[in-house]
Amino acid sequence: MSKKVSQPKEYRYVVFADEAANFSFLTRSSAPSTETITWEDGNEYPLVKVQISSASHPFFTGEEKIIDTEGRVDRFKARAEKAKAMHAALQNKAKKAEREAAKKVEKAKDSE
């Protein structure tokens, strides 16, 4: 015996809104909603808020967006800058030591 699949009973026009991307579209859906919105045509439709849409998803936009609520990206960038500065300081210190060693060698040659 096969299981009977029922179709949604309330299939109507619904506005889906991606607030992060400031993008919304009107389509038919059975998605439940308690909110409504007045659409561009002046009619009021149920509103379903979504976190991601074709306007904000990297696959569709072709760009990567990093959602960072805990500051991980900023901490990573700060560590990278600190490491870069430390590397530059070590290089300067090594160059200074080389110059001083070269001066000592020249002094030794001059005193001979």
N, C-alpha and C positions, 0 to 999 in steps of 0.2 A: 504494500500500500504506500503510495507516494504522499509526501507531506505537501499540503496546499499552501502556496505562498500568496499572501494577500498583497495587493497593490495599495499604495498610500491613498487615503481617501481625500486628504486636503492637499491638492496639487494646484498651486497658485503662483502668481508673480511675487518674487521676493527680491529685495535689494541686499546684496552682499557688499560689506564695506571693510576695506583694509585701511584702518585709520593711520597706521604707521606710514603707509605710502600715499595717503590722501587719495585713495582710488576706490571707486565703487562701481558696481554694475547691476543691472536688472536682468533677471532670468526667472524661469519657472522652476519651482522646487517645492518639496514637501517638508523642508527643514523647519523645525518649530522655532517660534520667536515670540517674545513678549513685548518687544519694542517695535515702533513704527517710525517711518520717515516719509517726508514729502519729497517725491522724486521730481526730476526736471520737467516732467509732463504735467505737474500740478496734482497728480493723484497720490494718495497715501498708500504705502506698501509696508509689509512686515520687513524688519531690519535684522539681518544676521551679521554680527561682527566676526571677522576672521583675523587671525594673526599674520597670515601670509597669503599672498595672491600672486598672480602673474606679474604684477607691478613691483613686487618686492622680493620674489624668489630669485636667487642667483642664476638658476638655470635659464629663466626667461629674460632676465635683465642683462646677463653677460658680465656682471660684476659681482664681486664677493663683498658681502656686508658682514661685518663682525658684530654680533650682538654681545656686548660685554657689560654685564650688570655688576660684576664684582671687581672691576678694575684690573683684570689679569693682563689685558693688552698693554695698558699703561705701565704696569709694573715690568712687563717684559721689555718694553721700549726703554724704560729707565735703566734696567740692567744692561741692555745692549749698549746704550750711550756710555754708561760707566765703564764697561769693559773696553770700549773704543778709546776712551780717555786714558785708561790705565795702560793700554797698549802703546798709545802715543807717548805717554810719559816714560815708559820703559825704553822705547826707541830713542828718545832724547837723551836719557841717562846713558845708554850704550854709546851713542855718538860722542857725548861729552867725555866718557872714559877713553874712547879711542883717540880723541884729540889730545887729551892729557898724556896718554901713553906715547903718542907720536912726538909731543914736545919733549918728553923725557929722553926719547931716543935721539932727537936732534941735539939736545943739550950734551948728551953723552958723546956724540960725534964731535961737537964743537970743542969740548974740553980735551979731546985726545990730541 
